[in-house]
Each structure stands twice: as C-alpha cells, then as structure tokens.
Amino acid sequence: MKISRRGFIQTAASLAVASLSPVTALAAPPRQKLLRASSVEQALRPGARLTNFWGFNGGVPGPVLRFRKGETVRLLLQNALAVDTAVHWHGIRVQNAMDGVPFVTQNPVRSGEQFAYEFVVPDSGTFWYHPHQSSFEQVPRGLYGALIVEEDRPIEVDREWVWVLSDVRVGDDGRQVEDFGRILDFANDGRLGNQVLLNGKAAGSGHSFEVRSGERIRLRLINAAAARIFQLELPGHEMKVIAFDGQAVEPHVVESLTLGPGMRVDLVLDCMQSPGSRHLLNDVNRRSAGPIAEIAYRNVRAVRQKPSSAPIRLAPNVLREPDLASATEHYIMFQGGMRGAPAIGIVDGKPAKTHELMEEHGLAWTMNFTARHEHALMHEPFLNLHVGEHVVLKMINETDFVHPMHLHGHFFRVIAVDGKQLPLQPWRDTVLMGPRQTVDVAFVADNPGEWMFHCHILDHAAGGMMGTIQVG
Ligand SMILES: [Cu+2]
C-alpha cells in the first residue's frame, strides 16, 4: 500500500487491524520488516527466573535491523502493548513525518493498531530504535534495538559484534521494579537500573566472548540505557575509535570511552593477547563501576602475529559542512535539578520556581527558561531556523548535572567545550554536556520539519528538558 507522506497520520489512525496474528505478518509486502511491540519474558542469566519486559519481536533487545546505505526501508510497527507507542529511528536523517515522535510528527499508535514507516537511510553507521512515547518508561522496560546501515565498502575485519548496553531495575524475585516516573529520578541523575545488560543478558565477568589471538573485531557499541553513563576500559587492548554516533571519525586510540545514553561508538579491536588469557571490559564510572564482559582467548593458534594492516578509516557520509563565519548563533540555557542554583521556568505560560515546578507540575528542568510536558510540544518550537541556515548552538549548562543532548533529523559538529576548540570536531547526534559546561555545536539546518531537541537521560526529558526546533 502506498500512502502519501502527508496522509500518513490520518491513515495510520484508521488502520486499526482486527488481528495481530502471524497471518498479518505473512501478508506484509516483500522487504517490509515487521516490528511487533509486546510483553516479553526473558531470563537475565541461564537458568534464572524470568524477568518481565516489553520488547520488539519477542526479545530484548529487539532484532538487529540491517540495511544498505541509500536503501528505502519499510517497517511495519504493530502495537501489541496495552499502551500507546511509536518508534523513533535514532540518528537516521529521515523525513520529518517518519521520525516517530507522538504529538509532533505522528499520532500515537494505539494498542492493537499499526503504523507503516517508510524512509531512506542516507548514512551508513551504527544507529538504534526505540519509542519516543513515555520513553522514560518504555525504553527501560526493554523497547530498543540496534539499526545498522552497512557501508558501500566496509572495512576488513574478521568479525563484527553489536553490543547493546542498557540496564534494568529488578527485585529479588527477578521481576522489574515498576517505579517509573518518580520526580526524584527526574530531578537527579535519572533512574538507574541495578543490573547492567549486554544484549539483554546480565553484564559482568560471566558474560564471555571468545576470540582467537590476532583477530580483528569491529565492535559496535550502543548505549540504550535510560540514564546510565558508561565509562569503558579494556586493559591490554587498544580501543581504536572509528566512528561516533555512526559517523566516521579519524581513527584514534582511547584509554577510556565515555558513552552517554543514546550515544554509539564503533571500535576496532586487535586482539593481540596470548591464547588462553582472559580480559575484562570494565565500566569505571565511579557511580556504577563493574565488569561488563570478558574477552576469553581460545587456547588455539593465533590467526596472525601482528595486528592486521588493513585500513580502518571509514568512508565518511555526505553531510553539509557548516560555515562558522556566516553561521547564526543561538543560545540555549539549561537550568534546574535537585542540586545547584534554583531556577525559574515558564510552564503552561506561568512562571514557577524549582520547587513549584517539581511539586505542582512534575517538572525539574528548563531550557531557555521554559519547562515542557511531553504532550505539550506540538507547534511550540523554542527555536525557528530557515532551511539551509548555518547554525551554531551554544549550549550553556547551568545545572550541576551531566546531560547527553540529542537533536533529531540532523548531525552537528561538536566544535568547542567551554570556549576551547576541539581538535577532532566530530559529527554527532548526541553530545555530553558536563556540569556547568558550555558546549558549542554547528550544523546546517537542511532537513525541514519540527525536530525534537532533548536530553537523552529520559527522566530529564520527561522532567522538562525537551523541546522542538522548527526548520523551515
Ligand atoms: Cu539531562
């Protein structure tokens, strides 16, 4: 069925299907992929009691969606949850109508209904998908998955791993603790789980990955956690970064890798330790330190004695380069939170102090002195840009908290932190803003529509740290 883009919202609303039986799936046109959101029961460890999740296609994470660069993607979302949902394709420069943001780009997909997404994937890289509806709840319940767009000419590696990192808050009975949406989480660091997950299973030293000495592995890391910031180290190995948020970067070695919610990193690992040895990938973030996984070298002959000499530089995607000399500057000020300076924000047209924001409105943060509820976003952009405008966003974090800020529909170059120019100025769709830090990003607003701009600590977003930028 071919539907005009403009007609999607109305049509999708009327597309209630009587049955979500497998027959519906079989009836889907060729090359249309099905994503079915439903309750899922899954054990975190072999033999452990089952934990209740919401997931796509019966698992957490959802299926790894793989496409070729430039391909037209057709995905049918079926909502078998009891609540409304939608799917956002994080990092994919889609047309606005396909961005999956309820109340902004589409109507929510009601329980028992479906929605057909169709878009081109213009960039190769590591992306992911998740709901943008009550995401502070729906994402940590398990609705997320990897979306990979293959390069025309991929780099040469022996194997590729896709690791989706996240966490879950479980009780002694193995069931999820369903304390979502607490204002104390909104106003602090967000809701952390008590169990880190790697591809839906308990992370830790028991989560083992076998390698052969000399192997070259491409590791695609995705942080799908609602609030957790990982800081990863892998002693005895060089972590060679080749892409941030899917976009190629000059390959460089890092000792420690910070991965905020929503962010992705592509690494090349040359596994040069001796056969039979074991090595831990650790999270060294002081708030959540612990092992994530074990790299176990098989006790067999090395596949090579020196690291592979094949080039690891990725061919870059085509992104319009912002011209800083002609760019317009826009300031975005962030205030609020439980600690630090009190803030006054406009909410529903009236000023409110921090404690009023929290107690009366369930909000904790302001962007440019305004706090927004998730459902009050439509047609109230806090920034209006014209199509083709070259832009520098100066983000001023006046809070005592870290915020991974995410812009939809575009990539930006991170050009400066605290006024100091960065050497690499990487393209990103999500950037970490440290406490009291100023971060400058630059981009060309070349994708028309109303685009979300929000903190990817999903409790912060729900607590007011979100808004939209209108392009055109
Ligand atoms: Cu935040």
Residues whose N, C-alpha, C, O or C-beta is under 5 A from the ligand:
A	BS01	CU	V402 H403 P404 C455 I457 H460
